[in-house]
Amino acid sequence: MYNIKGEKAEKVKMVTFAELGMQENDIEEVLRCSIDMLCDDEESMLIVGRQVKNEKNGRSDLTAVDNNGNLVLIEIKRDRRDIENRKEAFEFQAIRYAASYATIESPDELVKKVYAPYIEKYRSEFELGELTSYELGIRKLNEFLGANDAENSFNKKQRIILVASDFDEQTLSAVAWLNSNQVDMSCYRLIPYKIIDELLIITEKILPVASYDDYYVNLMDKSLRDLTKIRRGTTRRSLPKIDSMLDWGVVKEGDIIVAKGRDDEATLLKDGNVMVGGKEKSMQAWLKELYDWSSVQTYTFAIHKESGKSLGQIREEYMKEQLQEEDE
């Protein structure tokens, strides 16, 4: 990362969370409030728990539900040293917690055991009115599952997300092997940079990747961050974003974007943000406020008013057309 000053570029050095005086609990709180740092705008997610205790008194860091109805366990370590100094491997600690979540059979059970206590703990963040924590929790969870067509797939699978500023080779090798054996586990690096009084954090997904072979030997970084070409096998996280859609001309500045299932509208700007009530916002921020979820599938819930299609549908149709032209 470089800081541009006039015509000069100064390299910004990475710092550690330890140097910043941040503890694991601080990172956990950042992610609790901004989980879209990990799931971006291709995924909806609802945080439903923090520091949930299981029957063996183990505590999972964050618990969420994703747009497929999966329960998502998010485990956090500050840095590589914290991972290596543990008696139990980072990934296997998470697996134990995920196994306990596999026993949850219904949204009602999740709310009673996890979500209602979470709402009660953070009462100031919720508009309870005359509702109990359970009543609000079951309402919000059912609305989330319904809007994402995930009622029938609730907790059929569990996902694990491991987060740290750096990972050791053994953890990465184990996670690569688990993924190749159908265990849904991801690794994300949170890389902190300090510029004067501002703290910047870059998020990097390092696992899973398109191929695991190099991780077994050299642990080479094959991050999908920079994949932008339209091709078969493109992953959700590497799909073109709204800026590309504007460049293609499939949407344009001034188009009206409607929130799916709502009357709320926003005006698309040339930089991909939207104008709402005289204020410029990212599309993700606008949709998060409307749905009150931790993260929203932007390209599913943002509807192009003129065509009546979601941005995801418009993007998919354009990409298919390009592939067909390449094949001809």
C-alpha positions as CSV (number, residue, x, y, z in Angstrom):
1,M,0.0,0.0,0.0
2,Y,1.3,3.5,-0.9
3,N,0.3,6.9,0.4
4,I,0.3,9.5,-2.4
5,K,1.7,12.9,-1.5
6,G,1.7,15.2,-4.4
7,E,3.8,13.4,-7.1
8,K,5.5,11.1,-4.6
9,A,4.3,7.8,-3.3
10,E,5.4,6.7,0.1
11,K,5.1,3.0,1.1
12,V,2.8,2.5,4.1
13,K,4.1,-0.2,6.4
14,M,1.9,-2.9,7.7
15,V,1.5,-2.8,11.5
16,T,0.3,-5.6,13.8
17,F,-2.8,-5.6,16.0
18,A,-0.5,-6.1,19.0
19,E,1.4,-2.9,18.1
20,L,-1.9,-1.1,17.9
21,G,-2.9,-2.4,21.4
22,M,-5.9,-4.2,19.9
23,Q,-7.0,-7.5,21.5
24,E,-8.9,-10.3,19.9
25,N,-12.1,-8.9,21.4
26,D,-11.6,-5.6,19.6
27,I,-11.3,-7.3,16.2
28,E,-14.4,-9.3,17.1
29,E,-16.3,-6.2,17.7
30,V,-15.2,-4.6,14.4
31,L,-16.4,-7.7,12.5
32,R,-19.6,-7.9,14.5
33,C,-20.5,-4.4,13.3
34,S,-19.1,-4.8,9.8
35,I,-19.2,-8.4,8.7
36,D,-19.5,-7.3,5.1
37,M,-15.7,-6.9,5.4
38,L,-15.7,-10.7,4.9
39,C,-18.7,-11.5,2.8
40,D,-18.9,-8.5,0.5
41,D,-21.9,-7.6,-1.6
42,E,-22.4,-11.0,-3.1
43,E,-23.8,-12.5,0.1
44,S,-26.4,-11.7,2.7
45,M,-25.6,-12.4,6.3
46,L,-27.3,-11.8,9.6
47,I,-25.2,-11.8,12.8
48,V,-27.1,-13.7,15.5
49,G,-24.6,-14.4,18.2
50,R,-21.4,-13.4,19.9
51,Q,-19.4,-15.5,22.5
52,V,-22.0,-18.3,22.4
53,K,-21.2,-20.9,25.0
54,N,-21.6,-24.6,24.2
55,E,-22.3,-27.5,26.5
56,K,-18.5,-28.0,27.1
57,N,-18.1,-24.3,28.0
58,G,-16.4,-23.5,24.8
59,R,-17.2,-20.0,23.4
60,S,-17.5,-19.3,19.7
61,D,-16.6,-15.8,18.6
62,L,-19.4,-14.8,16.2
63,T,-22.4,-16.7,14.8
64,A,-24.3,-15.8,11.7
65,V,-26.9,-17.1,9.2
66,D,-26.1,-16.7,5.5
67,N,-28.5,-16.3,2.5
68,N,-28.5,-20.1,2.0
69,G,-29.7,-20.7,5.5
70,N,-26.3,-22.0,6.6
71,L,-25.1,-21.3,10.1
72,V,-21.8,-19.6,9.9
73,L,-19.2,-19.8,12.7
74,I,-16.6,-17.1,12.6
75,E,-13.5,-17.7,14.7
76,I,-10.9,-14.9,15.2
77,K,-7.3,-14.9,16.3
78,R,-5.2,-11.7,16.5
79,D,-2.1,-13.0,14.7
80,R,0.0,-16.0,13.8
81,R,1.6,-16.1,17.3
82,D,-1.8,-16.5,18.9
83,I,-2.6,-19.4,16.5
84,E,0.7,-21.2,17.1
85,N,0.6,-20.8,20.9
86,R,-2.7,-22.6,21.2
87,K,-2.8,-26.1,22.6
88,E,-5.6,-27.0,20.2
89,A,-5.3,-26.3,16.5
90,F,-7.2,-23.2,15.4
91,E,-9.2,-25.1,12.7
92,F,-10.2,-27.9,15.0
93,Q,-11.4,-25.6,17.7
94,A,-13.7,-24.1,15.1
95,I,-14.8,-27.6,13.9
96,R,-15.9,-28.5,17.5
97,Y,-18.0,-25.4,17.7
98,A,-19.5,-26.0,14.3
99,A,-20.4,-29.5,15.2
100,S,-22.5,-28.2,18.2
101,Y,-24.4,-25.9,15.8
102,A,-25.2,-28.8,13.6
103,T,-27.7,-30.1,16.3
104,I,-29.9,-27.0,15.9
105,E,-33.0,-28.1,14.0
106,S,-35.1,-25.1,13.6
107,P,-35.1,-21.3,13.5
108,D,-37.1,-21.3,16.7
109,E,-34.3,-23.3,18.4
110,L,-31.6,-20.9,17.1
111,V,-33.5,-17.9,18.4
112,K,-34.1,-19.4,21.8
113,K,-30.5,-20.6,22.3
114,V,-28.5,-17.9,20.4
115,Y,-30.3,-15.0,18.8
116,A,-32.6,-13.9,21.6
117,P,-29.7,-13.7,24.1
118,Y,-27.7,-11.7,21.6
119,I,-30.6,-9.2,21.1
120,E,-30.9,-8.9,24.8
121,K,-27.2,-8.2,25.2
122,Y,-27.3,-5.5,22.5
123,R,-30.8,-4.1,23.3
124,S,-29.8,-0.5,22.4
125,E,-29.1,-1.6,18.8
126,F,-32.6,-3.0,18.3
127,E,-36.1,-1.5,18.2
128,L,-37.9,-3.9,20.5
129,G,-40.9,-1.8,21.3
130,E,-43.3,-4.1,23.1
131,L,-41.7,-7.2,21.7
132,T,-39.6,-9.6,23.7
133,S,-36.1,-10.5,22.5
134,Y,-37.4,-13.8,21.3
135,E,-40.4,-12.3,19.4
136,L,-38.2,-9.8,17.6
137,G,-35.5,-12.5,16.9
138,I,-37.9,-15.0,15.4
139,R,-39.5,-12.2,13.3
140,K,-36.2,-10.9,12.0
141,L,-34.8,-14.4,11.3
142,N,-37.9,-15.6,9.5
143,E,-37.9,-12.4,7.4
144,F,-34.3,-12.9,6.5
145,L,-34.8,-16.6,5.6
146,G,-37.9,-15.8,3.6
147,A,-36.4,-12.9,1.6
148,N,-33.5,-15.2,0.7
149,D,-35.6,-18.2,-0.1
150,A,-33.8,-20.2,2.5
151,E,-36.6,-21.4,4.8
152,N,-36.3,-25.0,3.5
153,S,-32.5,-25.1,3.7
154,F,-32.1,-23.8,7.2
155,N,-29.0,-25.2,8.8
156,K,-28.6,-28.1,6.3
157,K,-24.9,-27.1,6.3
158,Q,-22.5,-25.2,8.5
159,R,-19.7,-22.9,7.4
160,I,-16.6,-21.9,9.2
161,I,-14.7,-18.7,8.7
162,L,-11.2,-18.3,10.3
163,V,-9.9,-14.7,10.6
164,A,-6.4,-13.6,11.6
165,S,-3.8,-11.0,10.5
166,D,-1.6,-13.9,9.4
167,F,-1.8,-17.7,9.4
168,D,0.7,-20.5,10.0
169,E,1.5,-23.1,7.3
170,Q,-0.1,-26.0,9.3
171,T,-3.4,-24.2,9.6
172,L,-3.5,-23.3,5.9
173,S,-2.5,-26.9,4.9
174,A,-5.2,-28.4,7.2
175,V,-7.9,-26.0,5.9
176,A,-7.0,-26.7,2.2
177,W,-7.3,-30.4,2.9
178,L,-10.6,-30.0,4.7
179,N,-12.0,-28.0,1.8
180,S,-11.0,-30.6,-0.7
181,N,-13.0,-33.0,1.5
182,Q,-16.2,-31.0,1.4
183,V,-15.8,-29.1,4.7
184,D,-16.8,-25.4,4.0
185,M,-14.0,-23.5,5.7
186,S,-12.5,-20.2,4.7
187,C,-9.4,-18.2,5.8
188,Y,-9.3,-14.4,5.7
189,R,-6.4,-12.1,6.6
190,L,-7.1,-8.7,8.1
191,I,-4.1,-6.6,7.3
192,P,-3.8,-3.4,9.4
193,Y,-2.1,-0.2,8.2
194,K,-1.7,3.0,10.2
195,I,-1.7,6.4,8.3
196,I,-1.3,9.2,10.8
197,D,-4.4,8.9,13.0
198,E,-6.4,6.6,10.7
199,L,-6.4,2.8,10.9
200,L,-6.9,1.0,7.5
201,I,-7.7,-2.7,7.3
202,I,-7.3,-4.6,4.0
203,T,-9.3,-7.9,3.8
204,E,-7.8,-10.7,1.9
205,K,-9.4,-14.1,1.3
206,I,-6.6,-16.7,1.0
207,L,-8.7,-19.9,1.2
208,P,-10.5,-21.5,-0.5
209,V,-8.8,-21.0,-3.8
210,A,-9.3,-22.5,-7.3
211,S,-6.6,-25.1,-6.7
212,Y,-5.2,-26.4,-3.5
213,D,-2.1,-28.2,-4.9
214,D,0.4,-25.5,-4.2
215,Y,-0.8,-25.1,-0.6
216,Y,0.2,-28.6,0.2
217,V,3.8,-27.8,-0.9
218,N,4.7,-24.1,-1.2
219,L,1.6,-22.4,0.4
220,M,1.6,-19.9,-2.5
221,D,-1.0,-17.2,-2.4
222,K,-3.5,-17.8,-5.2
223,S,-6.0,-15.1,-4.0
224,L,-8.9,-14.6,-6.3
225,R,-9.0,-10.9,-5.5
226,D,-7.7,-9.8,-8.9
227,L,-9.7,-12.1,-11.2
228,T,-11.8,-9.7,-13.3
229,K,-12.0,-11.4,-16.7
230,I,-15.4,-12.8,-17.8
231,R,-14.9,-16.5,-18.1
232,R,-16.4,-19.8,-17.2
233,G,-15.9,-20.8,-13.6
234,T,-15.8,-17.3,-12.3
235,T,-16.4,-17.2,-8.6
236,R,-18.9,-15.1,-6.8
237,R,-16.3,-13.0,-5.2
238,S,-14.5,-12.3,-8.5
239,L,-17.7,-11.4,-10.4
240,P,-17.6,-7.9,-12.0
241,K,-19.1,-5.1,-9.9
242,I,-21.3,-2.1,-10.6
243,D,-18.4,-0.1,-11.9
244,S,-17.8,-2.7,-14.7
245,M,-21.6,-2.7,-15.4
246,L,-21.5,1.1,-15.9
247,D,-18.5,0.7,-18.2
248,W,-20.4,-1.9,-20.2
249,G,-23.4,0.4,-20.5
250,V,-25.9,-2.2,-19.3
251,V,-26.8,0.3,-16.6
252,K,-26.1,4.1,-16.6
253,E,-25.9,7.1,-14.4
254,G,-29.3,8.3,-13.4
255,D,-31.0,4.9,-13.5
256,I,-33.4,4.3,-10.6
257,I,-32.6,1.3,-8.3
258,V,-35.4,-0.2,-6.3
259,A,-34.9,-2.3,-3.2
260,K,-36.4,-5.8,-3.8
261,G,-39.8,-6.2,-2.2
262,R,-39.9,-2.6,-1.1
263,D,-40.9,0.8,-2.5
264,D,-37.6,2.4,-1.5
265,E,-35.7,3.9,-4.5
266,A,-32.3,5.4,-5.1
267,T,-30.6,7.0,-8.1
268,L,-27.5,5.4,-9.5
269,L,-24.4,7.6,-9.7
270,K,-21.5,7.4,-12.1
271,D,-19.1,6.0,-9.4
272,G,-21.5,3.1,-8.6
273,N,-22.8,4.6,-5.4
274,V,-26.5,5.8,-5.1
275,M,-28.1,9.0,-4.1
276,V,-30.8,8.7,-1.4
277,G,-32.5,11.6,0.2
278,G,-29.8,14.0,-1.0
279,K,-27.0,11.8,0.5
280,E,-24.5,9.7,-1.4
281,K,-24.1,6.2,-0.1
282,S,-22.7,2.9,-1.3
283,M,-25.4,0.5,-2.5
284,Q,-24.4,-1.9,0.2
285,A,-24.8,0.7,3.0
286,W,-28.2,1.8,1.6
287,L,-29.5,-1.8,1.4
288,K,-28.1,-2.7,4.9
289,E,-30.1,0.2,6.4
290,L,-33.3,-0.8,4.7
291,Y,-33.2,-4.5,5.5
292,D,-31.3,-4.2,8.8
293,W,-29.1,-7.2,8.0
294,S,-25.4,-7.4,8.6
295,S,-24.7,-7.8,4.9
296,V,-26.9,-7.8,1.8
297,Q,-26.6,-9.5,-1.6
298,T,-26.4,-6.2,-3.5
299,Y,-26.9,-7.8,-6.9
300,T,-29.9,-9.8,-5.8
301,F,-31.8,-7.1,-3.8
302,A,-31.0,-4.1,-6.0
303,I,-33.6,-4.0,-8.8
304,H,-33.1,-1.9,-12.0
305,K,-36.5,-0.1,-12.2
306,E,-36.6,0.3,-15.9
307,S,-36.0,-3.3,-16.8
308,G,-37.5,-4.9,-13.6
309,K,-34.4,-7.1,-13.4
310,S,-32.0,-7.4,-10.5
311,L,-28.4,-6.2,-11.1
312,G,-27.3,-9.8,-10.9
313,Q,-29.7,-10.8,-13.7
314,I,-28.5,-8.0,-15.9
315,R,-24.9,-8.9,-15.2
316,E,-25.4,-12.6,-15.9
317,E,-27.2,-11.9,-19.2
318,Y,-24.4,-9.7,-20.4
319,M,-21.7,-12.2,-19.4
320,K,-23.6,-15.0,-21.2
321,E,-23.8,-12.9,-24.3
322,Q,-20.0,-12.3,-24.2
323,L,-19.3,-16.0,-23.8
324,Q,-21.6,-16.8,-26.7
325,E,-19.8,-14.3,-28.9
326,E,-16.4,-15.8,-27.9
327,D,-17.6,-19.3,-28.9
328,E,-18.9,-18.2,-32.3
